[in-house]
């Protein structure tokens, strides 16, 4: 299985709704972590465009994106754009795990 860098671009004006749905969002991603799909995830910093990075283990780009479809943030329309790129860890502590 490959690793994919999945990025979310949050919908404009969605900050309050993200706060409301964050517990369910984190619970969903936690379930993916328990299954070995979500390797690491989190939002971009406060000075960046609103969004997040999720590192997923998946068999294909399509499978990686499909894992996001039941995310409460996606269901509630809080994510304007999802993209996925295969990522090949080579150096550093994370690379040692792949």
N, CA, C and O atoms as a GROMACS GRO file, in nm:
protein
  392
    1UNK      N    1   0.084  -0.119   0.000
    1UNK     CA    2   0.000   0.000   0.000
    1UNK      C    3   0.088   0.124   0.000
    1UNK      O    4   0.196   0.126   0.057
    2UNK      N    5   0.039   0.226  -0.064
    2UNK     CA    6   0.110   0.352  -0.075
    2UNK      C    7   0.060   0.449   0.032
    2UNK      O    8  -0.041   0.426   0.098
    3UNK      N    9   0.134   0.558   0.047
    3UNK     CA   10   0.093   0.667   0.136
    3UNK      C   11   0.050   0.784   0.047
    3UNK      O   12   0.117   0.817  -0.051
    4UNK      N   13  -0.062   0.846   0.083
    4UNK     CA   14  -0.114   0.959   0.008
    4UNK      C   15  -0.127   1.080   0.100
    4UNK      O   16  -0.178   1.070   0.212
    5UNK      N   17  -0.081   1.194   0.050
    5UNK     CA   18  -0.101   1.321   0.118
    5UNK      C   19  -0.234   1.376   0.068
    5UNK      O   20  -0.245   1.422  -0.045
    6UNK      N   21  -0.334   1.369   0.153
    6UNK     CA   22  -0.468   1.417   0.119
    6UNK      C   23  -0.481   1.556   0.180
    6UNK      O   24  -0.451   1.576   0.298
    7UNK      N   25  -0.524   1.652   0.100
    7UNK     CA   26  -0.542   1.786   0.152
    7UNK      C   27  -0.688   1.828   0.141
    7UNK      O   28  -0.757   1.799   0.044
    8UNK      N   29  -0.731   1.898   0.244
    8UNK     CA   30  -0.863   1.961   0.247
    8UNK      C   31  -0.845   2.111   0.234
    8UNK      O   32  -0.756   2.168   0.297
    9UNK      N   33  -0.927   2.175   0.154
    9UNK     CA   34  -0.942   2.320   0.154
    9UNK      C   35  -1.082   2.344   0.211
    9UNK      O   36  -1.182   2.302   0.153
   10UNK      N   37  -1.088   2.411   0.326
   10UNK     CA   38  -1.218   2.431   0.390
   10UNK      C   39  -1.302   2.534   0.316
   10UNK      O   40  -1.249   2.627   0.256
   11UNK      N   41  -1.432   2.516   0.322
   11UNK     CA   42  -1.527   2.608   0.258
   11UNK      C   43  -1.522   2.743   0.328
   11UNK      O   44  -1.505   2.751   0.449
   12UNK      N   45  -1.536   2.848   0.249
   12UNK     CA   46  -1.541   2.983   0.305
   12UNK      C   47  -1.654   2.993   0.407
   12UNK      O   48  -1.763   2.940   0.387
   13UNK      N   49  -1.626   3.061   0.517
   13UNK     CA   50  -1.728   3.085   0.618
   13UNK      C   51  -1.768   2.963   0.698
   13UNK      O   52  -1.875   2.962   0.759
   14UNK      N   53  -1.684   2.859   0.699
   14UNK     CA   54  -1.722   2.734   0.766
   14UNK      C   55  -1.663   2.717   0.905
   14UNK      O   56  -1.679   2.611   0.965
   15UNK      N   57  -1.594   2.818   0.957
   15UNK     CA   58  -1.523   2.803   1.085
   15UNK      C   59  -1.617   2.762   1.199
   15UNK      O   60  -1.585   2.669   1.273
   16UNK      N   61  -1.730   2.827   1.214
   16UNK     CA   62  -1.822   2.795   1.324
   16UNK      C   63  -1.877   2.654   1.308
   16UNK      O   64  -1.888   2.580   1.407
   17UNK      N   65  -1.912   2.615   1.189
   17UNK     CA   66  -1.964   2.480   1.165
   17UNK      C   67  -1.855   2.375   1.188
   17UNK      O   68  -1.884   2.266   1.237
   18UNK      N   69  -1.730   2.407   1.154
   18UNK     CA   70  -1.622   2.312   1.181
   18UNK      C   71  -1.605   2.293   1.331
   18UNK      O   72  -1.583   2.181   1.377
   19UNK      N   73  -1.616   2.401   1.408
   19UNK     CA   74  -1.610   2.390   1.553
   19UNK      C   75  -1.720   2.297   1.604
   19UNK      O   76  -1.696   2.213   1.691
   20UNK      N   77  -1.839   2.313   1.550
   20UNK     CA   78  -1.954   2.232   1.592
   20UNK      C   79  -1.933   2.084   1.559
   20UNK      O   80  -1.965   1.997   1.641
   21UNK      N   81  -1.880   2.054   1.442
   21UNK     CA   82  -1.869   1.916   1.396
   21UNK      C   83  -1.732   1.853   1.420
   21UNK      O   84  -1.709   1.737   1.384
   22UNK      N   85  -1.640   1.929   1.482
   22UNK     CA   86  -1.504   1.878   1.504
   22UNK      C   87  -1.501   1.749   1.588
   22UNK      O   88  -1.426   1.658   1.554
   23UNK      N   89  -1.579   1.737   1.696
   23UNK     CA   90  -1.574   1.610   1.770
   23UNK      C   91  -1.608   1.488   1.683
   23UNK      O   92  -1.541   1.386   1.692
   24UNK      N   93  -1.710   1.497   1.600
   24UNK     CA   94  -1.747   1.385   1.513
   24UNK      C   95  -1.641   1.362   1.406
   24UNK      O   96  -1.611   1.248   1.371
   25UNK      N   97  -1.584   1.470   1.354
   25UNK     CA   98  -1.477   1.462   1.255
   25UNK      C   99  -1.357   1.388   1.314
   25UNK      O  100  -1.301   1.298   1.250
   26UNK      N  101  -1.317   1.424   1.435
   26UNK     CA  102  -1.202   1.360   1.498
   26UNK      C  103  -1.232   1.214   1.534
   26UNK      O  104  -1.144   1.129   1.526
   27UNK      N  105  -1.354   1.187   1.573
   27UNK     CA  106  -1.392   1.048   1.602
   27UNK      C  107  -1.382   0.964   1.475
   27UNK      O  108  -1.332   0.851   1.479
   28UNK      N  109  -1.430   1.019   1.363
   28UNK     CA  110  -1.422   0.946   1.237
   28UNK      C  111  -1.276   0.920   1.198
   28UNK      O  112  -1.240   0.807   1.163
   29UNK      N  113  -1.192   1.024   1.204
   29UNK     CA  114  -1.051   1.006   1.168
   29UNK      C  115  -0.980   0.914   1.266
   29UNK      O  116  -0.889   0.840   1.227
   30UNK      N  117  -1.021   0.917   1.393
   30UNK     CA  118  -0.966   0.825   1.491
   30UNK      C  119  -0.995   0.681   1.454
   30UNK      O  120  -0.910   0.593   1.472
   31UNK      N  121  -1.114   0.655   1.403
   31UNK     CA  122  -1.149   0.521   1.357
   31UNK      C  123  -1.061   0.478   1.241
   31UNK      O  124  -1.020   0.363   1.233
   32UNK      N  125  -1.032   0.572   1.150
   32UNK     CA  126  -0.941   0.540   1.039
   32UNK      C  127  -0.801   0.513   1.091
   32UNK      O  128  -0.729   0.430   1.036
   33UNK      N  129  -0.761   0.584   1.197
   33UNK     CA  130  -0.629   0.559   1.258
   33UNK      C  131  -0.622   0.419   1.316
   33UNK      O  132  -0.523   0.349   1.298
   34UNK      N  133  -0.728   0.378   1.384
   34UNK     CA  134  -0.732   0.243   1.443
   34UNK      C  135  -0.722   0.135   1.335
   34UNK      O  136  -0.669   0.026   1.361
   35UNK      N  137  -0.772   0.164   1.216
   35UNK     CA  138  -0.766   0.068   1.105
   35UNK      C  139  -0.635   0.077   1.027
   35UNK      O  140  -0.614   0.000   0.933
   36UNK      N  141  -0.546   0.168   1.065
   36UNK     CA  142  -0.418   0.183   0.996
   36UNK      C  143  -0.424   0.265   0.870
   36UNK      O  144  -0.329   0.265   0.792
   37UNK      N  145  -0.536   0.334   0.847
   37UNK     CA  146  -0.552   0.416   0.726
   37UNK      C  147  -0.496   0.556   0.750
   37UNK      O  148  -0.414   0.604   0.672
   38UNK      N  149  -0.540   0.622   0.856
   38UNK     CA  150  -0.497   0.759   0.888
   38UNK      C  151  -0.368   0.749   0.968
   38UNK      O  152  -0.370   0.710   1.085
   39UNK      N  153  -0.257   0.785   0.905
   39UNK     CA  154  -0.128   0.777   0.972
   39UNK      C  155  -0.101   0.900   1.056
   39UNK      O  156  -0.037   0.891   1.161
   40UNK      N  157  -0.151   1.013   1.012
   40UNK     CA  158  -0.133   1.139   1.083
   40UNK      C  159  -0.221   1.242   1.013
   40UNK      O  160  -0.235   1.240   0.891
   41UNK      N  161  -0.281   1.332   1.090
   41UNK     CA  162  -0.363   1.435   1.027
   41UNK      C  163  -0.374   1.556   1.119
   41UNK      O  164  -0.358   1.545   1.240
   42UNK      N  165  -0.403   1.670   1.059
   42UNK     CA  166  -0.422   1.791   1.137
   42UNK      C  167  -0.440   1.911   1.047
   42UNK      O  168  -0.411   1.907   0.928
   43UNK      N  169  -0.489   2.021   1.108
   43UNK     CA  170  -0.514   2.142   1.030
   43UNK      C  171  -0.386   2.218   0.999
   43UNK      O  172  -0.284   2.201   1.066
   44UNK      N  173  -0.392   2.301   0.896
   44UNK     CA  174  -0.282   2.391   0.866
   44UNK      C  175  -0.279   2.500   0.974
   44UNK      O  176  -0.379   2.523   1.041
   45UNK      N  177  -0.165   2.564   0.989
   45UNK     CA  178  -0.148   2.668   1.090
   45UNK      C  179  -0.237   2.789   1.067
   45UNK      O  180  -0.293   2.806   0.959
   46UNK      N  181  -0.249   2.873   1.169
   46UNK     CA  182  -0.341   2.987   1.163
   46UNK      C  183  -0.307   3.091   1.056
   46UNK      O  184  -0.394   3.168   1.016
   47UNK      N  185  -0.184   3.094   1.010
   47UNK     CA  186  -0.144   3.192   0.907
   47UNK      C  187  -0.162   3.137   0.766
   47UNK      O  188  -0.137   3.208   0.668
   48UNK      N  189  -0.203   3.011   0.754
   48UNK     CA  190  -0.221   2.946   0.624
   48UNK      C  191  -0.367   2.952   0.581
   48UNK      O  192  -0.455   2.983   0.661
   49UNK      N  193  -0.391   2.923   0.454
   49UNK     CA  194  -0.530   2.911   0.405
   49UNK      C  195  -0.596   2.799   0.484
   49UNK      O  196  -0.533   2.696   0.509
   50UNK      N  197  -0.722   2.817   0.524
   50UNK     CA  198  -0.790   2.715   0.604
   50UNK      C  199  -0.799   2.580   0.532
   50UNK      O  200  -0.849   2.571   0.420
   51UNK      N  201  -0.748   2.478   0.598
   51UNK     CA  202  -0.749   2.345   0.540
   51UNK      C  203  -0.675   2.249   0.631
   51UNK      O  204  -0.644   2.282   0.745
   52UNK      N  205  -0.647   2.130   0.580
   52UNK     CA  206  -0.580   2.027   0.659
   52UNK      C  207  -0.502   1.932   0.570
   52UNK      O  208  -0.526   1.923   0.450
   53UNK      N  209  -0.409   1.863   0.633
   53UNK     CA  210  -0.330   1.759   0.568
   53UNK      C  211  -0.359   1.627   0.640
   53UNK      O  212  -0.355   1.620   0.763
   54UNK      N  213  -0.388   1.524   0.562
   54UNK     CA  214  -0.413   1.390   0.616
   54UNK      C  215  -0.321   1.293   0.542
   54UNK      O  216  -0.323   1.289   0.419
   55UNK      N  217  -0.243   1.216   0.614
   55UNK     CA  218  -0.159   1.115   0.551
   55UNK      C  219  -0.229   0.981   0.563
   55UNK      O  220  -0.245   0.928   0.673
   56UNK      N  221  -0.270   0.928   0.450
   56UNK     CA  222  -0.348   0.804   0.445
   56UNK      C  223  -0.269   0.694   0.377
   56UNK      O  224  -0.198   0.717   0.279
   57UNK      N  225  -0.284   0.574   0.430
   57UNK     CA  226  -0.232   0.454   0.362
   57UNK      C  227  -0.349   0.400   0.280
   57UNK      O  228  -0.458   0.377   0.333
   58UNK      N  229  -0.327   0.379   0.150
   58UNK     CA  230  -0.434   0.332   0.062
   58UNK      C  231  -0.374   0.264  -0.060
   58UNK      O  232  -0.255   0.281  -0.090
   59UNK      N  233  -0.457   0.187  -0.129
   59UNK     CA  234  -0.413   0.117  -0.248
   59UNK      C  235  -0.409   0.203  -0.372
   59UNK      O  236  -0.344   0.168  -0.470
   60UNK      N  237  -0.480   0.318  -0.369
   60UNK     CA  238  -0.484   0.407  -0.484
   60UNK      C  239  -0.527   0.546  -0.439
   60UNK      O  240  -0.578   0.564  -0.328
   61UNK      N  241  -0.506   0.643  -0.525
   61UNK     CA  242  -0.550   0.780  -0.498
   61UNK      C  243  -0.701   0.783  -0.477
   61UNK      O  244  -0.751   0.851  -0.387
   62UNK      N  245  -0.773   0.708  -0.560
   62UNK     CA  246  -0.920   0.706  -0.550
   62UNK      C  247  -0.965   0.648  -0.415
   62UNK      O  248  -1.060   0.697  -0.354
   63UNK      N  249  -0.895   0.544  -0.370
   63UNK     CA  250  -0.928   0.485  -0.240
   63UNK      C  251  -0.900   0.584  -0.128
   63UNK      O  252  -0.978   0.594  -0.033
   64UNK      N  253  -0.788   0.656  -0.137
   64UNK     CA  254  -0.755   0.756  -0.035
   64UNK      C  255  -0.865   0.861  -0.026
   64UNK      O  256  -0.909   0.896   0.084
   65UNK      N  257  -0.909   0.912  -0.139
   65UNK     CA  258  -1.015   1.013  -0.139
   65UNK      C  259  -1.146   0.952  -0.090
   65UNK      O  260  -1.222   1.018  -0.019
   66UNK      N  261  -1.173   0.828  -0.127
   66UNK     CA  262  -1.297   0.762  -0.083
   66UNK      C  263  -1.303   0.753   0.069
   66UNK      O  264  -1.412   0.758   0.126
   67UNK      N  265  -1.189   0.740   0.135
   67UNK     CA  266  -1.188   0.735   0.282
   67UNK      C  267  -1.239   0.866   0.344
   67UNK      O  268  -1.279   0.867   0.460
   68UNK      N  269  -1.238   0.974   0.269
   68UNK     CA  270  -1.284   1.103   0.323
   68UNK      C  271  -1.434   1.123   0.307
   68UNK      O  272  -1.491   1.213   0.369
   69UNK      N  273  -1.499   1.042   0.225
   69UNK     CA  274  -1.639   1.067   0.191
   69UNK      C  275  -1.734   1.059   0.309
   69UNK      O  276  -1.839   1.124   0.307
   70UNK      N  277  -1.701   0.982   0.412
   70UNK     CA  278  -1.787   0.971   0.530
   70UNK      C  279  -1.741   1.060   0.645
   70UNK      O  280  -1.797   1.055   0.754
   71UNK      N  281  -1.641   1.142   0.619
   71UNK     CA  282  -1.594   1.238   0.719
   71UNK      C  283  -1.707   1.339   0.743
   71UNK      O  284  -1.757   1.398   0.647
   72UNK      N  285  -1.746   1.361   0.868
   72UNK     CA  286  -1.852   1.460   0.894
   72UNK      C  287  -1.825   1.598   0.834
   72UNK      O  288  -1.919   1.666   0.794
   73UNK      N  289  -1.700   1.639   0.826
   73UNK     CA  290  -1.670   1.767   0.761
   73UNK      C  291  -1.713   1.765   0.615
   73UNK      O  292  -1.766   1.864   0.564
   74UNK      N  293  -1.690   1.653   0.547
   74UNK     CA  294  -1.733   1.643   0.406
   74UNK      C  295  -1.884   1.632   0.397
   74UNK      O  296  -1.946   1.698   0.314
   75UNK      N  297  -1.944   1.550   0.481
   75UNK     CA  298  -2.090   1.532   0.478
   75UNK      C  299  -2.162   1.664   0.500
   75UNK      O  300  -2.265   1.690   0.438
   76UNK      N  301  -2.108   1.748   0.588
   76UNK     CA  302  -2.171   1.876   0.620
   76UNK      C  303  -2.136   1.987   0.520
   76UNK      O  304  -2.181   2.100   0.536
   77UNK      N  305  -2.056   1.956   0.418
   77UNK     CA  306  -2.021   2.055   0.316
   77UNK      C  307  -1.917   2.156   0.362
   77UNK      O  308  -1.912   2.267   0.310
   78UNK      N  309  -1.834   2.119   0.459
   78UNK     CA  310  -1.736   2.212   0.514
   78UNK      C  311  -1.602   2.207   0.441
   78UNK      O  312  -1.514   2.289   0.467
   79UNK      N  313  -1.589   2.112   0.350
   79UNK     CA  314  -1.467   2.097   0.271
   79UNK      C  315  -1.501   2.133   0.126
   79UNK      O  316  -1.583   2.068   0.063
   80UNK      N  317  -1.436   2.238   0.076
   80UNK     CA  318  -1.463   2.285  -0.060
   80UNK      C  319  -1.388   2.203  -0.164
   80UNK      O  320  -1.434   2.186  -0.277
   81UNK      N  321  -1.270   2.151  -0.124
   81UNK     CA  322  -1.187   2.079  -0.221
   81UNK      C  323  -1.104   1.973  -0.150
   81UNK      O  324  -1.051   1.997  -0.041
   82UNK      N  325  -1.094   1.857  -0.212
   82UNK     CA  326  -1.010   1.748  -0.162
   82UNK      C  327  -0.914   1.710  -0.274
   82UNK      O  328  -0.955   1.695  -0.390
   83UNK      N  329  -0.789   1.694  -0.241
   83UNK     CA  330  -0.693   1.644  -0.339
   83UNK      C  331  -0.606   1.538  -0.272
   83UNK      O  332  -0.595   1.534  -0.150
   84UNK      N  333  -0.547   1.453  -0.353
   84UNK     CA  334  -0.460   1.348  -0.300
   84UNK      C  335  -0.342   1.330  -0.394
   84UNK      O  336  -0.358   1.324  -0.516
   85UNK      N  337  -0.225   1.321  -0.335
   85UNK     CA  338  -0.103   1.294  -0.411
   85UNK      C  339  -0.028   1.183  -0.341
   85UNK      O  340  -0.017   1.183  -0.218
   86UNK      N  341   0.025   1.088  -0.417
   86UNK     CA  342   0.108   0.985  -0.355
   86UNK      C  343   0.232   1.052  -0.298
   86UNK      O  344   0.292   1.140  -0.360
   87UNK      N  345   0.269   1.007  -0.179
   87UNK     CA  346   0.383   1.063  -0.108
   87UNK      C  347   0.477   0.950  -0.073
   87UNK      O  348   0.434   0.847  -0.020
   88UNK      N  349   0.606   0.968  -0.102
   88UNK     CA  350   0.705   0.863  -0.079
   88UNK      C  351   0.802   0.912   0.030
   88UNK      O  352   0.894   0.988   0.000
   89UNK      N  353   0.781   0.870   0.155
   89UNK     CA  354   0.872   0.911   0.262
   89UNK      C  355   1.009   0.846   0.243
   89UNK      O  356   1.018   0.724   0.229
   90UNK      N  357   1.114   0.925   0.243
   90UNK     CA  358   1.249   0.875   0.218
   90UNK      C  359   1.340   0.896   0.340
   90UNK      O  360   1.412   0.804   0.380
   91UNK      N  361   1.336   1.014   0.397
   91UNK     CA  362   1.424   1.048   0.509
   91UNK      C  363   1.342   1.094   0.629
   91UNK      O  364   1.231   1.143   0.614
   92UNK      N  365   1.400   1.078   0.747
   92UNK     CA  366   1.338   1.127   0.868
   92UNK      C  367   1.263   1.019   0.944
   92UNK      O  368   1.248   0.906   0.896
   93UNK      N  369   1.215   1.056   1.064
   93UNK     CA  370   1.150   0.957   1.151
   93UNK      C  371   1.029   0.889   1.089
   93UNK      O  372   1.008   0.770   1.112
   94UNK      N  373   0.949   0.960   1.011
   94UNK     CA  374   0.833   0.896   0.950
   94UNK      C  375   0.874   0.791   0.847
   94UNK      O  376   0.809   0.688   0.834
   95UNK      N  377   0.979   0.818   0.775
   95UNK     CA  378   1.025   0.727   0.669
   95UNK      C  379   1.062   0.590   0.726
   95UNK      O  380   1.050   0.489   0.657
   96UNK      N  381   1.106   0.587   0.850
   96UNK     CA  382   1.148   0.462   0.912
   96UNK      C  383   1.032   0.366   0.931
   96UNK      O  384   1.053   0.246   0.950
   97UNK      N  385   0.909   0.417   0.928
   97UNK     CA  386   0.791   0.335   0.952
   97UNK      C  387   0.731   0.278   0.823
   97UNK      O  388   0.633   0.204   0.829
   98UNK      N  389   0.788   0.310   0.707
   98UNK     CA  390   0.730   0.266   0.581
   98UNK      C  391   0.823   0.172   0.508
   98UNK      O  392   0.790   0.125   0.399
   0.00000   0.00000   0.00000
